[in-house]
Structure formats: structure tokens, C-alpha cells
Amino acid sequence: MTATADAALRSNPTARTHEVTNQAPPLVGHDVADDTVLLEGVRREGAEWYVDDLHRVGRLAGSEEVRRWAEEANHYEPVLRTHDRYGHRIDEVDFHPSYHALMDVAISEGLGGAPWADDRPGVHVARAAGFMVWSSAEQGHGCPVSMTYAVVPALRSAPELAAVYEPLLTSRSYDPGLRAPAGKRGLLAGMGMTEKQGGTDVRANTTVATGQPDGTWRLRGHKWFTSAPMNDLFLVLAQAPGGLSCFLVPRVLPDGSRNTFRIQRLKDKLGNRSNASSEPEFDDTVAWLVGTEGQGVRTIIDMVTMTRLDCILGSASGIRTALAQAAHHVRHRSVFGAKLIDQPLMRNVIADLGLESEAATTLALRIAGATDRAQRGDTQERAFLRLATAVGKYWVCKRQPAAVAEALECLGGNGYDEASGMPRLYREAPLNGLWEGSGNVNALDVLRALTREPESLEAFRAEIEAAAGADARLDDAWRQLRSELVLTEDAALRSRRLVERMALVLQGSLLVRHAPTAVADAFCASRLAGDRGLAFGTLPTGADLAAVVERVPGATS
């Protein structure tokens, strides 16, 4: 308390009722990348050269200014303008300047398409870590960033189009606004897959593509959920004479004229409010074929796979961000004469959330490392990536809502107040489990990989067995899981249970090999041996809670 404030209290005793005590200070002015688990993973997966830059991004993400950007970008939501003042159709979306500030940092820091133009080993790991750290500030703007990163591998199915657009998609220049692509310093990309009658079943799409004498195509149809409609380019699925195909649709044509992209409305979403998600209508819309006619799903799946990686990264980041807020709060808040963090039951909760977060972060970075090595020609890592991405997408995204809800509860009523930032984290939490395939879609995708791509199971097996003999509980869990991997007639019915167990055994193997003994022991006891309850905060007696909590950002001074 300042001398002036103290004097004011003496002169006006009733003002003492307004003295604020026993509240945690705002968690601002810190380095989000000051995270032992994250930094260990970055170094282990081959991107140690990025650590200094990661800390720079982390300090920015933890600043008061960026916190304000995040709040403003979500409070002042995108606004659709279908027509200009004269009645001309323009189909534009206006964003608050804070949204553009967030986007500018993300693209200039190389979190969009930049890694595809960088041949350094570990570049995709570096980008993954940067994406996780920057997502802690605000997750909505990560959607166009993620899609721009993901589009490049798919666009390479059309080398002539990639030659034109890839240099701009990999640019570190954020250049918003609808103009001819060739005249911009950088481009953003999106995709349009789902339709109202089909959803996940994209083969039920009714958008029609008609070939033209000049080699272009014309699209007619209506997409149900196309995010970031102000992006420059979109990969779109449509029915061509040869079957469902993938097409490139620019918002502005090479000659500078507007392509037909009628935005019927913006979605009124649970969360992700800073990001515009739309329903566009195509009517004689100009498009170019990407890949082989009739092979649209196979072409666009490369983009879907990369965005699934970002769903894992985003969920791991969301869990970590909520946990850091909870840990910060309980370290500063006192109850019954002691700090909350020193209360045994609260320590159990924070430790249990810490295990969940460490397992998610470690798995996310392992998958990013496999992505990097697969792009460099490692066939074993490519095979591992096929199964691990689907398993990780299912499990890490499933755990985010439960973990964020528990972290919010640690703040009590403060956590239910919008000013804390926790409600926004909670509204974001289910999103990654929905985008790029819901839980059922990813569980069934695991079954397809097990059936059609046996090399992916062999790579998965090698990853698990790298920890063989190090922990009896892990060995027992893997032995049981192997028997369940022999698929029977009821495989689809039990696929969620199977994929959950695959994720836990994989996380257990990673932690046994790479985490401190106390962390691995607590994980194997609680997640693999089942020595815990159904809620967070039910770790068994004997777990070294202090050692686990020590690795949680914000839990120690």
C-alpha cells in the first residue's frame, strides 16, 4: 500500500472495506516459453536453435499489450458486410485492429506457411512450439494461421499452381485485404469441405464442378462451415464428372476481379469468437483442379493431416495455459491460514493437471518431430505419424475440456468471471475436438490405419517398445493393448476405448523415457495401472506431488 493510500484510509476508516487483500496479481509480464516441459521437448525433437526466438515470442505472448489484443479481438467480433453503400456485392468481413495485430505477429514469426520454405532440420518442431506459445495468448486467430501452414503439401499436387502461390503462402508478410494474389506480399489459405447435408461425409457433397475450355472449372454449391473467409485462397471439394475432386478457389482472380464467393452468414459460435466462420455460396465460381480428378479426398487429406497436428498443439497449449493460470492463482491465494498450493488436496489437483499437461505437450512435440523427419524422407517416422496423429488428435483434444474446467474451478468464483480470461479458455476447449474430424471420426480413422497400413502399427509398436522393461505397469498395459489390437467384429463399437488406451500407453512410453522418474511413476500409476479416481485430484498416496508440481509453469516462484 502506498503512503497516500494509507493516509486516505486513516482519514476515512470506512474505506477499509474496500482494501483488496488475498487476491493473486494478474499473470502478465511473464515469459510463456519459460516452461521446462516445452523446452525439453523442443531440444529433444531437434529445434534447440529456436529456443532464443521462442523465449522472445513467449515474452510477447505474456505481455499486457497482447492480453489486451486478445480481449479486444474477442469482444469486438468480426462483422460481415455483404454489400457496399451503393448496393454492390462485396462479401467482406471486418476485424478489429487487435485481431490484425495478433495475425501480424503469427505470420511474421513464421507460424504460417514459412516452414515449407526453410530446410533447417527441426523447423516444423520450432514452428509447433511457437504455435503453442503464441496460442496461449489467443486461439481464434490460429485457425487461418494453421490452414495456411497446412495447405502447402496439398497444393503441391498441382505443381503449376504451387509454383505461383507457394512463395506467397510461405512468406512472413501479413498482407490483409482482398486484392489480386500476385500483387500481395503474402497470402493466407483456407478450405471448404463440409456441406449441410453431409458434414463429415464429404462424399455426399452436392457442390458441382464443370470443366471449361480454358482449363479452369466453374463451381456451383453451398458450403456449410468455411472459416476465415477473408483468406486469399481456398481448397474446396466439389463433384466433377470423374468424382469428388479438389479445387483451388481464389477470392480475387489473377486479373483483379472478384471471384464469386457469396458469404450468406457468419456462424454464431460457442467460442472462437475472434475468428469468422462462414457459409459461402459458389455460383459460376472460377476454380482450378488440384490433384487428380476424382481423388479429392486423397488430395486434401494432406491439408487435413497438418491441421489435425495443429489441433493437438492447440489443445496441449489450451491445457497448459489454463493450468498456468490455476497454478498462479493457488500460489498466491491463501485459505485457512496457508497458501492454496500448500493444501494437500489442491496440490493433488495441480499435480494431476500437471501430469495431463506434460503428457499432452510431450506427445504433441513428438508428433511435430515425426512431421519434421517425415518431410525429410524418414519412412519410419512417416509410418508412425499416420497412426500417432489420429491417436493424438482423439485423446489430447478430448482431454482439453475436462482439464480446462478443472483449472477454472481452482480459481473459484474468480474463474467464472470473464475478467479472469478463464471463460474464454473454456469456450475454446471443445473446438479442436470438433474441427478436422470429431472423436468418432478419428477413432475410426485409427481402425482404418490398423487395417490398411500395417507399417504404421509396426512403427507405433517400435515407439512403445523403446521403453520396454523400464516400468512394469507400462509393460503390462502394452501387453494387454497388443491383444486388443487384433481387430474383431466389434472393433468399431469399442474403437474409442481402444484409441484411448493407445494414447495413454504412448504417452506413458514417452514419459518413462524422457520425464523425471517421479512424473513417469505418477503417470503410470494413475493412467495405466488405474490407481486413481475419475476426477482430477485423485492421484494415489505415495505419488511425489512436489516433483510433479515443480514442472508446472506458475506453480513455483
Buried (B, 14 or more C-beta within 10 A) or exposed (E): EEEEEEEEBEEEEEEEEEEEEEEBEEBEEBBBBBBEBBBBBBBBBBBBBBBEBBBBBBBBBBBEEBBEBBBBBBEBBBEBEEEEEEEEEEBBBEBBEBBBBBBBBBBBBBBBBBBBBEEEEBBBBBBBBBBBBBBBBBBBBBBBBBBBBBBBBBBBBBEEBBEBBBEBBBBBEBBBEBEBBEEBEBBBBBBBBBBEEBBEEBEEBEBBBBBEEEEBBBBBBBBBBBBBBBBBBBBBBBBBEBEBBBBBBBBBBEEEEBBBBBBEEBBEBEBBBBBBBBBBBBEEBBBBBBBBBBBBBBBBBBBBBBBBBBBBBBBBBBBBBBBBBBBBBBBBBBEEEEEBBEBEEBBBBBBBBBBBBBBBBBBBBBBBBBBBBBBBEBEBBBBBBBBBBBBBBBBBBBBBBBBBBBBBBBBEEBBEEEEBBBBBBBBBBBBBBBBBBBBEBBBBBBBEBBEEBEBBBBBBBEBBEEBEEBBEBBBEBBEEBEEBBEBEEEBEEBBBEBBBBBBBBBBBBBBBBBBBEBBBBBBBBBBBBEBBEEEBBBBBEEBBBEBBBBBBBBBEE
